[in-house]
Amino acid sequence: MVGPRPGSDRLTAQAGRMASPSPGGPGRMTGGAGVARIIAISNQKGGVGKTTTAISLAGALAELGFSVLCVDMDPQANLTAGLGVDASAVGRSIASVLEGTDQAFASVVLPTETPGIDLAPADLDLSATESQIISAIGREQILRDLLRPWVDDRYDFVLIDCPPTLGLLTINALVAADEVLIPVQAQFFSLKGFSGLNRVIGQIRKSLNRDLRILGLLVTFYDPRTLLGRDMLAEIRELGDHHVFETQIRQTVKLGEAPLTGRPITAHASTSEGARAYRALAREVIERGQA
């Protein structure tokens, strides 16, 4: 169990909010003296369930009455599409914020069809953003400087979906975040991806964001019926002293269908195994924030 971060009272402030969502319900603007909890969802290996986790966790948190902002930092814009927004028609995207075209973060945020979830979308322009900001002063901190002052008092959670690379977009997400949730597929090559990300997190903590912590490793595509699945789960649990969530995400048809509907699994198939799993994950995430 990772304790509160040295030199920061942010988790203490968040714990009170997480324990009791305000009565306004999903979609509210909190308006109080709150601190948004910013979680980057990252792994340099693709296909491990990052976007599915961002959408599904957002849905489960919104069900509990929390207000959630999803930020799409992946040029593929799968998070944007998975929340029912056409990336080719958004007009403004997270790219325009990072490049300085739009100075106000609020200018790119859109409501989604799911109550309680707003979106800062991505579009094709984001694919060129890294080259656009590479020479900018403080280029690793652009997202943090624009996001943090605006989201506090507006959202309980901010979930940032990172691209499957360790480039400048991912670094911006990690510098802006309080915590990193790392989906790890129950396969060997996914573990290799984690080791690279873990090194980058260590480097960021030294120089750019000393308060960044690993919230936990989430085992995805887990099949308990196979020896490989069980062996990989045991190996993941032995990866240093990192927290591994008790919830495991299994590959199901309903989870695969949900992005096509533009809604989280909790709305698309409320009683499905996937919905139950992400509700359990949401409870773990809340409890970890109170630790």
Backbone as CSV, one residue per row, in Angstrom:
resi,resn,N_x,N_y,N_z,CA_x,CA_y,CA_z,C_x,C_y,C_z
1,MET,0.855,-1.190,0.000,0.000,0.000,0.000,0.887,1.233,0.000
2,VAL,0.668,2.109,-0.996,1.436,3.330,-1.069,0.759,4.382,-0.224
3,GLY,1.481,5.017,0.650,0.907,6.025,1.526,0.789,7.365,0.837
4,PRO,0.284,8.371,1.546,0.184,9.712,0.991,1.534,10.214,0.522
5,ARG,1.555,10.993,-0.518,2.788,11.452,-1.104,3.450,12.495,-0.225
6,PRO,4.767,12.435,-0.120,5.468,13.400,0.720,5.229,14.823,0.237
7,GLY,5.048,15.730,1.175,4.949,17.138,0.852,3.665,17.556,0.183
8,SER,2.638,16.706,0.181,1.406,17.073,-0.506,0.217,16.723,0.364
9,ASP,-0.758,17.638,0.424,-1.986,17.340,1.149,-3.139,17.098,0.181
10,ARG,-2.796,16.893,-1.114,-3.845,16.753,-2.114,-4.714,15.524,-1.864
11,LEU,-4.091,14.396,-1.516,-4.892,13.190,-1.285,-5.829,13.374,-0.105
12,THR,-5.373,14.100,0.912,-6.242,14.338,2.060,-7.465,15.145,1.653
13,ALA,-7.238,16.160,0.830,-8.355,16.977,0.366,-9.306,16.164,-0.485
14,GLN,-8.731,15.279,-1.328,-9.566,14.475,-2.214,-10.373,13.449,-1.444
15,ALA,-9.806,12.914,-0.380,-10.467,11.821,0.324,-11.841,12.228,0.817
16,GLY,-11.949,13.444,1.317,-13.244,13.899,1.795,-14.273,13.974,0.693
17,ARG,-13.847,14.386,-0.491,-14.770,14.478,-1.612,-15.145,13.092,-2.108
18,MET,-14.178,12.190,-2.177,-14.448,10.859,-2.707,-15.383,10.061,-1.810
19,ALA,-15.319,10.333,-0.516,-16.127,9.547,0.412,-17.611,9.804,0.236
20,SER,-17.960,11.009,-0.223,-19.372,11.359,-0.327,-19.597,12.292,-1.496
21,PRO,-20.011,11.738,-2.661,-20.263,12.594,-3.804,-21.316,13.640,-3.455
22,SER,-21.145,14.851,-3.996,-22.100,15.888,-3.670,-23.449,15.570,-4.266
23,PRO,-24.534,16.065,-3.679,-25.870,15.629,-4.044,-26.336,16.078,-5.408
24,GLY,-25.519,16.872,-6.125,-25.940,17.331,-7.430,-26.069,16.213,-8.441
25,GLY,-25.384,15.080,-8.202,-25.501,13.947,-9.095,-24.620,14.101,-10.320
26,PRO,-24.699,13.126,-11.261,-23.858,13.146,-12.436,-24.048,14.420,-13.246
27,GLY,-22.947,14.876,-13.841,-22.998,16.018,-14.720,-22.953,17.359,-14.013
28,ARG,-22.867,17.378,-12.685,-22.893,18.641,-11.973,-21.555,19.348,-12.107
29,MET,-21.534,20.607,-11.901,-20.312,21.364,-11.704,-20.191,21.548,-10.203
30,THR,-19.135,21.038,-9.603,-19.081,20.953,-8.147,-19.111,22.312,-7.471
31,GLY,-18.359,23.277,-7.989,-18.446,24.632,-7.472,-17.854,24.830,-6.088
32,GLY,-17.458,23.774,-5.400,-16.906,23.918,-4.068,-15.399,24.025,-4.117
33,ALA,-14.795,24.077,-2.937,-13.337,24.187,-2.870,-12.752,22.797,-3.008
34,GLY,-12.810,22.242,-4.213,-12.387,20.869,-4.421,-11.095,20.783,-5.191
35,VAL,-10.546,19.589,-5.221,-9.331,19.305,-5.967,-9.610,18.106,-6.856
36,ALA,-9.519,18.287,-8.152,-9.738,17.183,-9.070,-8.611,16.167,-8.937
37,ARG,-8.955,14.933,-9.064,-7.985,13.842,-9.010,-7.655,13.436,-10.438
38,ILE,-6.433,13.697,-10.888,-6.040,13.490,-12.281,-5.290,12.177,-12.402
39,ILE,-5.830,11.276,-13.219,-5.268,9.936,-13.379,-4.923,9.721,-14.847
40,ALA,-3.654,9.492,-15.135,-3.223,9.118,-16.480,-3.337,7.601,-16.619
41,ILE,-3.877,7.158,-17.733,-4.000,5.727,-18.015,-3.020,5.424,-19.132
42,SER,-1.968,4.689,-18.799,-0.833,4.618,-19.713,-0.183,3.245,-19.715
43,ASN,0.322,2.879,-20.864,1.239,1.758,-21.055,1.802,1.928,-22.454
44,GLN,3.118,1.821,-22.625,3.689,2.074,-23.935,3.334,0.985,-24.939
45,LYS,2.831,-0.147,-24.462,2.388,-1.189,-25.383,0.928,-0.943,-25.753
46,GLY,0.628,-1.044,-27.034,-0.743,-0.871,-27.483,-1.569,-2.127,-27.273
47,GLY,-2.877,-1.974,-27.332,-3.771,-3.121,-27.271,-3.920,-3.756,-25.908
48,VAL,-3.640,-2.992,-24.843,-3.737,-3.566,-23.497,-5.013,-3.130,-22.776
49,GLY,-5.836,-2.305,-23.436,-7.099,-1.914,-22.822,-7.095,-0.540,-22.180
50,LYS,-6.182,0.345,-22.597,-6.138,1.689,-22.004,-7.430,2.455,-22.248
51,THR,-7.834,2.525,-23.517,-9.007,3.318,-23.862,-10.273,2.707,-23.291
52,THR,-10.393,1.386,-23.378,-11.545,0.706,-22.781,-11.629,1.009,-21.295
53,THR,-10.483,1.011,-20.626,-10.462,1.295,-19.194,-10.846,2.742,-18.916
54,ALA,-10.347,3.681,-19.708,-10.695,5.086,-19.498,-12.192,5.303,-19.621
55,ILE,-12.791,4.751,-20.667,-14.223,4.937,-20.904,-15.045,4.221,-19.829
56,SER,-14.687,2.996,-19.545,-15.486,2.187,-18.623,-15.364,2.666,-17.189
57,LEU,-14.151,3.068,-16.793,-13.965,3.605,-15.444,-14.715,4.930,-15.301
58,ALA,-14.673,5.753,-16.343,-15.435,7.007,-16.306,-16.921,6.731,-16.118
59,GLY,-17.435,5.732,-16.828,-18.844,5.387,-16.699,-19.199,4.925,-15.299
60,ALA,-18.338,4.096,-14.710,-18.607,3.591,-13.363,-18.542,4.714,-12.331
61,LEU,-17.591,5.636,-12.477,-17.488,6.764,-11.546,-18.679,7.706,-11.696
62,ALA,-19.107,7.943,-12.932,-20.260,8.818,-13.156,-21.525,8.213,-12.557
63,GLU,-21.659,6.894,-12.629,-22.802,6.225,-11.997,-22.865,6.516,-10.506
64,LEU,-21.704,6.661,-9.890,-21.640,6.914,-8.450,-21.873,8.381,-8.104
65,GLY,-22.089,9.213,-9.109,-22.385,10.608,-8.864,-21.208,11.542,-8.989
66,PHE,-20.041,11.032,-9.409,-18.877,11.879,-9.593,-18.895,12.511,-10.974
67,SER,-18.351,13.708,-11.087,-18.196,14.349,-12.387,-16.812,14.014,-12.929
68,VAL,-16.769,13.641,-14.207,-15.551,13.108,-14.806,-15.247,13.845,-16.107
69,LEU,-14.001,14.247,-16.271,-13.517,14.769,-17.544,-12.562,13.748,-18.144
70,CYS,-12.832,13.325,-19.369,-11.929,12.436,-20.098,-11.119,13.272,-21.083
71,VAL,-9.808,13.089,-21.081,-8.916,13.832,-21.957,-8.256,12.843,-22.909
72,ASP,-8.454,13.037,-24.204,-7.922,12.129,-25.220,-6.588,12.669,-25.723
73,MET,-5.497,12.029,-25.309,-4.160,12.437,-25.736,-3.590,11.521,-26.813
74,ASP,-4.409,10.667,-27.386,-3.954,9.718,-28.392,-4.419,10.179,-29.777
75,PRO,-3.502,10.408,-30.727,-3.902,10.847,-32.066,-4.878,9.896,-32.763
76,GLN,-4.944,8.644,-32.327,-5.913,7.727,-32.920,-7.349,8.092,-32.557
77,ALA,-7.522,8.890,-31.494,-8.821,9.423,-31.079,-9.842,8.335,-30.769
78,ASN,-9.397,7.187,-30.282,-10.339,6.111,-29.954,-11.201,6.461,-28.749
79,LEU,-10.651,7.178,-27.792,-11.450,7.612,-26.639,-12.569,8.543,-27.104
80,THR,-12.229,9.444,-28.001,-13.223,10.382,-28.536,-14.358,9.627,-29.213
81,ALA,-14.004,8.696,-30.094,-15.029,7.915,-30.797,-15.799,7.034,-29.832
82,GLY,-15.110,6.462,-28.843,-15.755,5.566,-27.893,-16.736,6.251,-26.974
83,LEU,-16.659,7.580,-26.895,-17.631,8.351,-26.120,-18.655,9.031,-27.026
84,GLY,-18.721,8.563,-28.265,-19.787,8.996,-29.158,-19.554,10.295,-29.892
85,VAL,-18.301,10.751,-29.991,-17.998,12.014,-30.656,-17.218,11.733,-31.940
86,ASP,-17.615,12.340,-33.034,-16.947,12.191,-34.328,-15.705,13.075,-34.343
87,ALA,-14.529,12.450,-34.334,-13.280,13.205,-34.261,-13.090,14.128,-35.458
88,SER,-13.652,13.779,-36.596,-13.474,14.599,-37.798,-14.334,15.855,-37.784
89,ALA,-15.217,15.956,-36.812,-16.153,17.080,-36.787,-16.099,17.888,-35.498
90,VAL,-15.030,17.730,-34.700,-15.014,18.395,-33.397,-14.683,19.887,-33.495
91,GLY,-14.019,20.317,-34.570,-13.669,21.737,-34.682,-12.431,22.072,-33.873
92,ARG,-12.558,22.067,-32.563,-11.414,22.290,-31.683,-11.119,21.010,-30.937
93,SER,-9.840,20.747,-30.685,-9.454,19.530,-29.985,-8.344,19.838,-28.997
94,ILE,-7.900,18.823,-28.300,-6.810,18.984,-27.343,-5.543,19.486,-28.038
95,ALA,-5.421,19.214,-29.342,-4.260,19.689,-30.100,-4.183,21.213,-30.092
96,SER,-5.317,21.889,-30.264,-5.308,23.350,-30.311,-4.943,23.955,-28.962
97,VAL,-5.252,23.242,-27.873,-4.858,23.711,-26.548,-3.353,23.572,-26.365
98,LEU,-2.819,22.407,-26.701,-1.392,22.162,-26.510,-0.536,23.068,-27.382
99,GLU,-1.020,23.389,-28.573,-0.259,24.219,-29.502,-0.472,25.708,-29.267
100,GLY,-1.388,26.061,-28.366,-1.594,27.455,-28.016,-2.617,28.185,-28.848
101,THR,-3.285,27.471,-29.753,-4.319,28.121,-30.564,-5.492,28.553,-29.688
102,ASP,-5.895,27.669,-28.776,-6.947,27.980,-27.806,-6.300,28.094,-26.433
103,GLN,-6.361,29.279,-25.854,-5.713,29.500,-24.571,-6.524,28.969,-23.400
104,ALA,-7.830,28.838,-23.580,-8.691,28.366,-22.499,-9.027,26.893,-22.707
105,PHE,-8.752,26.073,-21.698,-9.040,24.652,-21.815,-10.531,24.407,-22.063
106,ALA,-11.358,25.243,-21.463,-12.803,25.068,-21.571,-13.284,25.132,-23.019
107,SER,-12.515,25.781,-23.886,-12.972,25.986,-25.258,-13.058,24.698,-26.055
108,VAL,-12.390,23.633,-25.597,-12.411,22.380,-26.358,-13.253,21.295,-25.686
109,VAL,-13.744,21.546,-24.491,-14.458,20.507,-23.744,-15.895,20.382,-24.232
110,LEU,-16.308,19.135,-24.453,-17.649,18.832,-24.952,-18.390,17.942,-23.961
111,PRO,-19.707,18.077,-23.866,-20.487,17.089,-23.115,-20.595,15.808,-23.934
112,THR,-20.801,14.692,-23.280,-21.045,13.434,-23.986,-22.479,12.988,-23.727
113,GLU,-22.860,11.901,-24.382,-24.205,11.380,-24.198,-24.397,10.747,-22.826
114,THR,-23.298,10.508,-22.128,-23.365,9.872,-20.812,-23.359,10.940,-19.729
115,PRO,-24.413,11.062,-18.938,-24.445,12.074,-17.876,-23.251,11.935,-16.941
116,GLY,-22.646,13.066,-16.614,-21.521,13.064,-15.692,-20.170,12.977,-16.355
117,ILE,-20.115,12.785,-17.689,-18.842,12.641,-18.396,-18.725,13.727,-19.461
118,ASP,-17.677,14.542,-19.363,-17.309,15.488,-20.408,-16.037,14.995,-21.086
119,LEU,-15.746,15.571,-22.249,-14.629,15.096,-23.059,-13.831,16.249,-23.627
120,ALA,-12.501,16.162,-23.505,-11.583,16.992,-24.285,-11.097,16.111,-25.424
121,PRO,-11.644,16.270,-26.626,-11.435,15.297,-27.701,-10.082,15.434,-28.393
122,ALA,-9.709,14.384,-29.093,-8.566,14.409,-29.997,-9.081,14.410,-31.427
123,ASP,-8.217,14.820,-32.348,-8.513,14.676,-33.768,-7.198,14.434,-34.503
124,LEU,-7.244,14.420,-35.831,-6.042,14.106,-36.608,-4.924,15.124,-36.393
125,ASP,-5.274,16.347,-36.023,-4.251,17.371,-35.808,-3.287,16.989,-34.688
126,LEU,-3.739,16.161,-33.764,-2.889,15.795,-32.625,-1.659,15.011,-33.070
127,SER,-1.736,14.353,-34.222,-0.592,13.568,-34.703,0.615,14.453,-35.007
128,ALA,0.379,15.738,-35.286,1.479,16.659,-35.583,1.866,17.513,-34.379
129,THR,1.197,17.335,-33.269,1.398,18.233,-32.126,2.785,18.105,-31.520
130,GLU,3.304,16.890,-31.424,4.628,16.716,-30.815,5.680,17.540,-31.549
131,SER,5.654,17.522,-32.874,6.634,18.296,-33.636,6.381,19.796,-33.514
132,GLN,5.120,20.180,-33.270,4.784,21.589,-33.142,5.288,22.186,-31.832
133,ILE,5.310,21.376,-30.768,5.656,21.929,-29.446,7.054,21.527,-28.986
134,ILE,7.799,20.814,-29.826,9.089,20.273,-29.400,10.055,21.382,-28.978
135,SER,9.942,22.569,-29.574,10.860,23.658,-29.233,10.279,24.647,-28.219
136,ALA,9.066,24.367,-27.729,8.414,25.282,-26.792,9.100,25.234,-25.426
137,ILE,9.219,26.377,-24.784,9.753,26.424,-23.424,8.746,25.763,-22.479
138,GLY,9.233,24.870,-21.628,8.351,24.148,-20.718,7.429,23.191,-21.443
139,ARG,7.911,22.592,-22.530,7.055,21.768,-23.375,6.469,20.561,-22.648
140,GLU,7.144,20.065,-21.613,6.630,18.899,-20.883,5.491,19.259,-19.942
141,GLN,5.306,20.569,-19.677,4.349,21.014,-18.667,3.151,21.765,-19.248
142,ILE,3.005,21.758,-20.560,1.941,22.538,-21.193,0.570,22.075,-20.712
143,LEU,0.329,20.772,-20.736,-0.976,20.260,-20.331,-1.256,20.573,-18.865
144,ARG,-0.281,20.362,-18.000,-0.485,20.619,-16.576,-0.852,22.081,-16.322
145,ASP,-0.119,22.993,-16.958,-0.332,24.410,-16.702,-1.706,24.876,-17.167
146,LEU,-2.248,24.257,-18.208,-3.566,24.633,-18.707,-4.695,23.881,-18.009
147,LEU,-4.431,22.631,-17.646,-5.481,21.765,-17.117,-5.735,21.986,-15.633
148,ARG,-4.678,21.975,-14.841,-4.862,21.970,-13.381,-5.642,23.177,-12.857
149,PRO,-5.341,24.398,-13.268,-6.103,25.520,-12.695,-7.576,25.499,-13.083
150,TRP,-7.895,24.846,-14.191,-9.269,24.885,-14.687,-10.136,23.762,-14.124
151,VAL,-9.588,22.564,-13.943,-10.433,21.424,-13.567,-10.801,21.412,-12.090
152,ASP,-9.948,21.949,-11.238,-10.293,21.993,-9.815,-11.583,22.796,-9.640
153,ASP,-12.452,22.299,-8.776,-13.781,22.876,-8.524,-14.795,22.543,-9.603
154,ARG,-14.353,21.877,-10.688,-15.296,21.523,-11.747,-15.523,20.020,-11.838
155,TYR,-14.475,19.248,-11.604,-14.566,17.797,-11.760,-13.985,17.100,-10.539
156,ASP,-14.496,15.910,-10.296,-13.928,15.058,-9.254,-12.753,14.250,-9.789
157,PHE,-12.893,13.776,-11.027,-11.858,12.958,-11.658,-11.556,13.479,-13.054
158,VAL,-10.289,13.432,-13.418,-9.862,13.637,-14.802,-9.102,12.381,-15.219
159,LEU,-9.570,11.741,-16.283,-8.924,10.534,-16.791,-8.273,10.859,-18.126
160,ILE,-6.958,10.690,-18.208,-6.212,11.010,-19.419,-5.825,9.712,-20.119
161,ASP,-6.318,9.536,-21.325,-5.983,8.363,-22.136,-4.718,8.671,-22.931
162,CYS,-3.631,7.960,-22.642,-2.330,8.238,-23.257,-2.120,7.399,-24.518
163,PRO,-1.312,7.898,-25.453,-0.962,7.094,-26.624,-0.015,5.963,-26.237
164,PRO,0.104,4.926,-27.087,0.984,3.792,-26.775,2.443,4.075,-27.124
165,THR,2.928,5.221,-26.688,4.328,5.598,-26.868,4.765,6.334,-25.614
166,LEU,6.072,6.588,-25.524,6.593,7.367,-24.403,7.118,8.706,-24.903
167,GLY,6.406,9.286,-25.875,6.792,10.567,-26.436,6.283,11.736,-25.624
168,LEU,6.305,12.914,-26.247,6.001,14.152,-25.546,4.539,14.236,-25.114
169,LEU,3.626,13.612,-25.841,2.226,13.626,-25.440,2.029,12.844,-24.141
170,THR,2.645,11.678,-24.063,2.550,10.884,-22.834,3.242,11.587,-21.681
171,ILE,4.390,12.179,-21.934,5.102,12.891,-20.869,4.256,14.047,-20.343
172,ASN,3.593,14.787,-21.229,2.691,15.850,-20.782,1.599,15.301,-19.873
173,ALA,1.047,14.146,-20.245,-0.004,13.540,-19.423,0.523,13.155,-18.047
174,LEU,1.719,12.583,-18.001,2.286,12.138,-16.723,2.688,13.314,-15.840
175,VAL,3.141,14.391,-16.438,3.493,15.575,-15.659,2.237,16.233,-15.086
176,ALA,1.136,16.156,-15.829,-0.122,16.751,-15.370,-0.824,15.910,-14.315
177,ALA,-0.524,14.618,-14.260,-1.295,13.679,-13.443,-0.822,13.637,-11.996
178,ASP,-1.738,13.213,-11.130,-1.398,12.857,-9.762,-0.977,11.393,-9.683
179,GLU,-1.621,10.569,-10.525,-1.466,9.114,-10.435,-1.460,8.498,-11.830
180,VAL,-0.900,7.310,-11.922,-0.894,6.559,-13.179,-1.550,5.207,-12.936
181,LEU,-2.561,4.916,-13.726,-3.170,3.591,-13.730,-2.632,2.871,-14.961
182,ILE,-2.049,1.700,-14.755,-1.353,1.005,-15.839,-2.065,-0.311,-16.171
183,PRO,-2.808,-0.364,-17.280,-3.371,-1.643,-17.719,-2.247,-2.549,-18.228
184,VAL,-2.222,-3.755,-17.761,-1.192,-4.719,-18.144,-1.874,-5.988,-18.619
185,GLN,-1.737,-6.276,-19.890,-2.327,-7.490,-20.435,-1.615,-8.702,-19.861
186,ALA,-2.353,-9.747,-19.606,-1.779,-10.952,-19.004,-0.988,-11.729,-20.038
187,GLN,0.027,-11.053,-20.598,0.932,-11.655,-21.569,2.331,-11.111,-21.348
188,PHE,3.338,-11.869,-21.810,4.730,-11.538,-21.533,5.123,-10.167,-22.066
189,PHE,4.766,-9.848,-23.328,5.231,-8.610,-23.938,4.633,-7.382,-23.266
190,SER,3.484,-7.519,-22.642,2.904,-6.403,-21.912,3.757,-6.039,-20.709
191,LEU,4.388,-7.034,-20.099,5.263,-6.767,-18.961,6.492,-5.972,-19.393
192,LYS,6.984,-6.235,-20.604,8.121,-5.473,-21.118,7.734,-4.010,-21.289
193,GLY,6.515,-3.762,-21.743,6.042,-2.392,-21.879,5.996,-1.683,-20.549
194,PHE,5.607,-2.390,-19.505,5.535,-1.782,-18.183,6.903,-1.354,-17.681
195,SER,7.922,-2.145,-17.930,9.250,-1.806,-17.409,9.755,-0.501,-18.000
196,GLY,9.497,-0.262,-19.296,9.904,1.008,-19.901,9.146,2.176,-19.321
197,LEU,7.838,2.017,-19.146,7.025,3.076,-18.560,7.464,3.372,-17.133
198,ASN,7.782,2.345,-16.394,8.199,2.527,-15.002,9.468,3.372,-14.913
199,ARG,10.402,3.167,-15.855,11.622,3.981,-15.871,11.302,5.451,-16.148
200,VAL,10.400,5.681,-17.106,10.035,7.061,-17.437,9.344,7.733,-16.250
201,ILE,8.468,7.006,-15.565,7.796,7.560,-14.390,8.825,7.968,-13.335
202,GLY,9.837,7.131,-13.150,10.892,7.460,-12.198,11.635,8.729,-12.577
203,GLN,11.917,8.889,-13.865,12.610,10.089,-14.331,11.734,11.334,-14.160
204,ILE,10.450,11.206,-14.436,9.539,12.345,-14.286,9.422,12.752,-12.820
205,ARG,9.404,11.771,-11.929,9.310,12.093,-10.508,10.539,12.853,-10.027
206,LYS,11.693,12.593,-10.619,12.917,13.260,-10.187,12.944,14.731,-10.572
207,SER,12.389,15.070,-11.741,12.613,16.414,-12.240,11.366,17.212,-12.596
208,LEU,10.233,16.547,-12.860,9.077,17.262,-13.389,7.820,17.150,-12.535
209,ASN,7.657,16.054,-11.818,6.435,15.855,-11.033,6.748,14.898,-9.893
210,ARG,7.277,15.455,-8.823,7.720,14.596,-7.716,6.566,13.904,-7.009
211,ASP,5.341,14.406,-7.191,4.184,13.822,-6.516,3.529,12.692,-7.308
212,LEU,3.996,12.427,-8.512,3.394,11.373,-9.330,3.586,10.013,-8.668
213,ARG,2.516,9.236,-8.609,2.622,7.891,-8.048,1.881,6.901,-8.937
214,ILE,2.297,5.670,-8.876,1.592,4.606,-9.599,0.399,4.196,-8.757
215,LEU,-0.786,4.454,-9.270,-2.014,4.097,-8.568,-2.162,2.588,-8.478
216,GLY,-1.817,1.904,-9.551,-1.900,0.454,-9.537,-1.817,-0.134,-10.934
217,LEU,-1.563,-1.438,-10.981,-1.539,-2.184,-12.221,-2.873,-2.918,-12.357
218,LEU,-3.495,-2.771,-13.514,-4.776,-3.414,-13.786,-4.566,-4.530,-14.794
219,VAL,-4.842,-5.746,-14.395,-4.662,-6.893,-15.285,-5.851,-6.973,-16.238
220,THR,-5.562,-6.936,-17.537,-6.605,-6.971,-18.559,-6.460,-8.221,-19.431
221,PHE,-7.517,-8.513,-20.174,-7.543,-9.693,-21.051,-7.177,-10.956,-20.260
222,TYR,-7.678,-11.012,-19.056,-7.330,-12.112,-18.164,-8.266,-13.287,-18.387
223,ASP,-7.667,-14.470,-18.492,-8.436,-15.706,-18.636,-7.999,-16.669,-17.536
224,PRO,-8.774,-16.780,-16.459,-8.369,-17.626,-15.332,-8.409,-19.121,-15.654
225,ARG,-8.969,-19.460,-16.803,-9.076,-20.884,-17.157,-7.758,-21.438,-17.680
226,THR,-6.843,-20.551,-18.087,-5.592,-21.015,-18.683,-4.445,-20.924,-17.685
227,LEU,-3.498,-21.832,-17.821,-2.307,-21.801,-16.983,-1.511,-20.536,-17.249
228,LEU,-1.434,-20.103,-18.519,-0.705,-18.886,-18.856,-1.311,-17.685,-18.130
229,GLY,-2.630,-17.579,-18.149,-3.277,-16.464,-17.481,-2.961,-16.433,-15.998
230,ARG,-3.053,-17.574,-15.356,-2.785,-17.623,-13.921,-1.316,-17.345,-13.616
231,ASP,-0.418,-17.857,-14.459,1.012,-17.621,-14.252,1.356,-16.153,-14.436
232,MET,0.767,-15.523,-15.460,1.065,-14.122,-15.706,0.520,-13.237,-14.588
233,LEU,-0.648,-13.586,-14.051,-1.191,-12.831,-12.927,-0.240,-12.911,-11.738
234,ALA,0.282,-14.088,-11.468,1.218,-14.246,-10.359,2.490,-13.441,-10.600
235,GLU,2.964,-13.421,-11.853,4.183,-12.671,-12.160,3.957,-11.169,-12.034
236,ILE,2.796,-10.700,-12.482,2.484,-9.277,-12.371,2.447,-8.857,-10.907
237,ARG,1.920,-9.716,-10.058,1.837,-9.403,-8.633,3.204,-9.344,-7.974
238,GLU,4.227,-9.858,-8.648,5.577,-9.850,-8.095,6.446,-8.744,-8.678
239,LEU,5.844,-7.830,-9.453,6.600,-6.753,-10.087,6.905,-5.662,-9.065
240,GLY,7.967,-5.817,-8.347,8.352,-4.809,-7.370,7.309,-4.665,-6.276
241,ASP,7.160,-3.445,-5.781,6.214,-3.201,-4.703,4.992,-2.439,-5.183
242,HIS,4.682,-2.548,-6.456,3.548,-1.823,-7.022,2.227,-2.496,-6.659
243,HIS,1.228,-1.659,-6.413,-0.104,-2.184,-6.118,-0.697,-2.834,-7.369
244,VAL,-1.296,-3.986,-7.209,-2.031,-4.644,-8.287,-3.494,-4.714,-7.864
245,PHE,-4.382,-4.161,-8.684,-5.791,-4.150,-8.340,-6.330,-5.569,-8.203
246,GLU,-7.216,-5.741,-7.232,-7.862,-7.040,-7.062,-8.770,-7.367,-8.246
247,THR,-9.318,-6.342,-8.871,-10.176,-6.540,-10.031,-9.334,-6.913,-11.239
248,GLN,-9.764,-7.936,-11.953,-9.170,-8.268,-13.250,-10.236,-8.101,-14.335
249,ILE,-9.801,-7.657,-15.502,-10.714,-7.427,-16.611,-10.576,-8.567,-17.612
250,ARG,-11.662,-9.263,-17.832,-11.666,-10.351,-18.811,-12.180,-9.831,-20.152
251,GLN,-11.728,-10.451,-21.210,-12.195,-10.065,-22.540,-13.587,-10.648,-22.763
252,THR,-14.544,-9.759,-23.029,-15.916,-10.216,-23.253,-16.478,-9.542,-24.503
253,VAL,-17.518,-10.139,-25.063,-18.158,-9.588,-26.256,-18.741,-8.215,-25.968
254,LYS,-19.377,-8.047,-24.829,-20.015,-6.780,-24.491,-19.003,-5.644,-24.372
255,LEU,-17.831,-5.927,-23.814,-16.798,-4.897,-23.734,-16.345,-4.481,-25.129
256,GLY,-16.278,-5.434,-26.036,-15.909,-5.117,-27.408,-16.973,-4.323,-28.134
257,GLU,-18.227,-4.538,-27.782,-19.334,-3.841,-28.440,-19.479,-2.399,-27.974
258,ALA,-19.176,-2.143,-26.710,-19.491,-0.852,-26.101,-18.950,0.352,-26.878
259,PRO,-17.675,0.352,-27.344,-17.186,1.528,-28.069,-17.993,1.840,-29.331
260,LEU,-18.585,0.831,-29.929,-19.369,1.048,-31.142,-20.653,1.816,-30.853
261,THR,-21.101,1.786,-29.602,-22.333,2.478,-29.224,-22.074,3.896,-28.729
262,GLY,-20.800,4.239,-28.504,-20.468,5.560,-27.986,-20.805,5.740,-26.523
263,ARG,-20.923,4.615,-25.795,-21.274,4.683,-24.372,-20.374,3.737,-23.589
264,PRO,-20.165,4.011,-22.307,-19.404,3.074,-21.469,-20.148,1.750,-21.323
265,ILE,-19.423,0.723,-20.953,-20.018,-0.596,-20.751,-21.094,-0.551,-19.672
266,THR,-20.947,0.345,-18.703,-21.934,0.454,-17.625,-23.281,0.936,-18.130
267,ALA,-23.290,1.641,-19.255,-24.550,2.087,-19.860,-24.996,1.136,-20.962
268,HIS,-24.039,0.617,-21.723,-24.372,-0.268,-22.848,-24.904,-1.609,-22.387
269,ALA,-24.264,-2.194,-21.397,-24.668,-3.518,-20.907,-24.507,-3.504,-19.390
270,SER,-25.462,-2.908,-18.718,-25.335,-2.575,-17.304,-25.120,-3.786,-16.407
271,THR,-25.686,-4.931,-16.793,-25.590,-6.111,-15.923,-24.520,-7.089,-16.374
272,SER,-23.719,-6.705,-17.354,-22.719,-7.619,-17.899,-21.545,-7.803,-16.948
273,GLU,-20.753,-8.815,-17.216,-19.559,-9.076,-16.414,-18.584,-7.902,-16.487
274,GLY,-18.438,-7.315,-17.690,-17.529,-6.184,-17.842,-17.962,-4.987,-17.021
275,ALA,-19.267,-4.709,-17.008,-19.778,-3.588,-16.216,-19.521,-3.819,-14.734
276,ARG,-19.762,-5.033,-14.276,-19.519,-5.336,-12.860,-18.044,-5.178,-12.513
277,ALA,-17.171,-5.597,-13.436,-15.730,-5.501,-13.171,-15.293,-4.046,-13.058
278,TYR,-15.767,-3.195,-13.943,-15.336,-1.795,-13.883,-15.970,-1.049,-12.719
279,ARG,-17.139,-1.481,-12.282,-17.685,-0.896,-11.048,-16.806,-1.274,-9.846
280,ALA,-16.336,-2.510,-9.845,-15.440,-2.935,-8.765,-14.128,-2.161,-8.826
281,LEU,-13.619,-1.927,-10.041,-12.397,-1.142,-10.186,-12.612,0.280,-9.676
282,ALA,-13.751,0.875,-10.000,-14.036,2.237,-9.537,-13.996,2.305,-8.016
283,ARG,-14.547,1.302,-7.350,-14.523,1.295,-5.884,-13.089,1.203,-5.376
284,GLU,-12.271,0.392,-6.043,-10.858,0.287,-5.639,-10.130,1.609,-5.833
285,VAL,-10.395,2.277,-6.961,-9.735,3.546,-7.235,-10.106,4.579,-6.165
286,ILE,-11.375,4.614,-5.794,-11.827,5.547,-4.752,-11.133,5.224,-3.422
287,GLU,-11.092,3.955,-3.081,-10.452,3.553,-1.823,-8.966,3.874,-1.808
288,ARG,-8.307,3.698,-2.948,-6.875,4.021,-3.028,-6.636,5.517,-2.822
289,GLY,-7.578,6.324,-3.285,-7.448,7.764,-3.099,-7.615,8.181,-1.650
290,GLN,-8.294,7.370,-0.865,-8.500,7.669,0.547,-7.377,7.131,1.428
291,ALA,-6.476,6.344,0.823,-5.430,5.685,1.623,-4.457,6.723,2.178
